[in-house]
């Protein structure tokens, strides 16, 4: 895929994007039938509720990037996925959401510090 550059008004700079090819398997869920714009620079600078690149909730851009496999390094944490039951390294999309790389389910997560101990809580957010 060819990397292109586009101006992002949310972070006030040029960002790297790719357009994924349309699915060859039209009508087969969960594969999208249309190409998707994926921002390779999605991250901490994305603070608004809406992504100006796609005009949809910014969380969707994070999920598109995670599912695309185009980012080599993600902040991860290991936990059992409540959807597929596997013990996986969840990919952190932002401070509130992480995605299971096995079944691609999005989950809410919390990082809690109690005294000198750190805990992770995962909430099934699929309903």
Backbone torsions as a table, in degrees:
resi	resn	phi	psi	omega
1	UNK	NA	141.8	-178.9
2	UNK	-85.6	129.2	176.6
3	UNK	-83.0	129.1	177.7
4	UNK	-116.9	166.4	177.3
5	UNK	-118.2	140.7	-179.4
6	UNK	-145.9	151.5	179.5
7	UNK	-80.3	131.8	175.9
8	UNK	-110.2	118.2	-178.6
9	UNK	-72.8	-21.2	-180.0
10	UNK	-71.0	-40.3	179.7
11	UNK	-105.8	1.9	173.9
12	UNK	55.9	46.6	176.3
13	UNK	-163.9	171.6	176.5
14	UNK	-73.0	139.6	176.5
15	UNK	-126.5	158.4	178.5
16	UNK	-90.4	130.2	177.9
17	UNK	-131.4	158.5	170.0
18	UNK	-132.8	154.5	174.0
19	UNK	-111.4	116.3	-178.9
20	UNK	-72.6	149.1	178.7
21	UNK	-69.1	153.9	175.3
22	UNK	-67.4	152.6	-179.4
23	UNK	-65.3	141.5	174.7
24	UNK	-82.4	-10.8	-177.3
25	UNK	-110.3	66.5	-176.1
26	UNK	-55.0	132.0	176.4
27	UNK	84.8	1.4	-179.0
28	UNK	-96.6	108.5	177.5
29	UNK	-69.4	149.5	-2.0
30	UNK	-94.0	22.8	-178.7
31	UNK	-80.1	131.9	179.7
32	UNK	-71.3	142.3	179.3
33	UNK	-84.9	-16.6	-175.6
34	UNK	-117.2	157.2	176.3
35	UNK	-63.9	151.5	177.2
36	UNK	-118.7	141.9	170.0
37	UNK	-83.1	129.8	178.4
38	UNK	-125.1	123.0	178.3
39	UNK	-89.4	119.7	-179.4
40	UNK	-76.3	-12.5	-178.7
41	UNK	-103.3	15.0	177.1
42	UNK	-58.0	135.9	178.8
43	UNK	173.2	-146.3	-173.3
44	UNK	-61.7	-28.0	179.8
45	UNK	-71.8	-15.9	-179.0
46	UNK	-84.4	92.4	-172.9
47	UNK	-110.6	-15.1	-179.0
48	UNK	-76.1	164.9	178.7
49	UNK	-72.8	-31.8	-178.4
50	UNK	-113.1	143.1	175.1
51	UNK	-88.5	119.8	-179.2
52	UNK	-68.7	-16.8	-180.0
53	UNK	-71.7	-35.8	-175.8
54	UNK	-119.7	-9.9	179.3
55	UNK	69.3	24.7	179.6
56	UNK	-130.2	171.1	178.8
57	UNK	-52.9	137.3	-175.9
58	UNK	-59.7	-26.9	178.8
59	UNK	-58.0	-34.4	179.7
60	UNK	-62.0	-37.9	178.3
61	UNK	-66.0	-40.8	177.1
62	UNK	-62.0	-40.7	178.8
63	UNK	-68.1	-41.6	176.8
64	UNK	-58.7	-43.0	-179.7
65	UNK	-66.0	-44.7	-179.9
66	UNK	-62.7	-43.9	-179.1
67	UNK	-70.5	-26.3	-177.1
68	UNK	-71.1	-25.7	-176.3
69	UNK	74.3	14.7	-175.9
70	UNK	-85.8	-10.1	175.7
71	UNK	-104.9	126.0	-177.5
72	UNK	-75.1	-38.2	-174.1
73	UNK	-118.8	126.8	175.2
74	UNK	-124.7	150.1	167.4
75	UNK	-70.2	131.3	-177.1
76	UNK	-130.0	162.1	168.9
77	UNK	-146.0	148.3	-176.7
78	UNK	-96.0	132.8	179.4
79	UNK	-165.5	162.0	175.0
80	UNK	-77.3	136.6	177.5
81	UNK	-82.1	129.5	-179.4
82	UNK	-74.1	-15.6	-179.3
83	UNK	-90.0	-47.7	-177.0
84	UNK	-103.3	-11.5	177.1
85	UNK	81.0	-0.3	-179.2
86	UNK	-86.3	151.6	172.5
87	UNK	-87.9	112.3	-170.9
88	UNK	-129.5	167.3	170.9
89	UNK	-93.2	96.6	179.5
90	UNK	-61.3	139.3	175.9
91	UNK	-93.6	120.8	-177.8
92	UNK	-76.4	118.6	177.9
93	UNK	-86.1	-43.6	174.8
94	UNK	-158.5	-167.0	-175.6
95	UNK	-67.0	-13.8	-177.4
96	UNK	-115.5	-22.6	-172.4
97	UNK	-129.7	146.7	174.2
98	UNK	-137.3	158.2	-177.8
99	UNK	-124.5	138.3	175.1
100	UNK	-76.3	122.2	-179.7
101	UNK	-72.9	-13.0	-179.3
102	UNK	-83.9	-50.3	-176.9
103	UNK	-110.8	-1.6	178.0
104	UNK	62.9	27.9	177.6
105	UNK	-88.5	136.7	178.0
106	UNK	-88.0	136.9	178.2
107	UNK	-133.1	145.7	169.2
108	UNK	-74.0	146.5	176.2
109	UNK	-141.8	152.7	178.1
110	UNK	-130.4	138.7	173.7
111	UNK	-108.7	114.6	-176.2
112	UNK	-113.1	133.3	173.1
113	UNK	-109.2	120.3	179.1
114	UNK	-125.5	117.6	-173.5
115	UNK	55.3	-119.9	179.9
116	UNK	-104.4	13.9	-176.8
117	UNK	-112.4	146.2	177.2
118	UNK	-111.7	137.0	-179.0
119	UNK	-130.0	150.3	173.8
120	UNK	-116.4	137.6	174.6
121	UNK	-122.6	132.5	179.4
122	UNK	-116.2	132.6	-178.9
123	UNK	-115.3	131.4	175.8
124	UNK	-71.0	114.9	-173.3
125	UNK	-113.6	26.3	-174.2
126	UNK	-88.6	-11.9	-178.0
127	UNK	-83.9	NA	NA
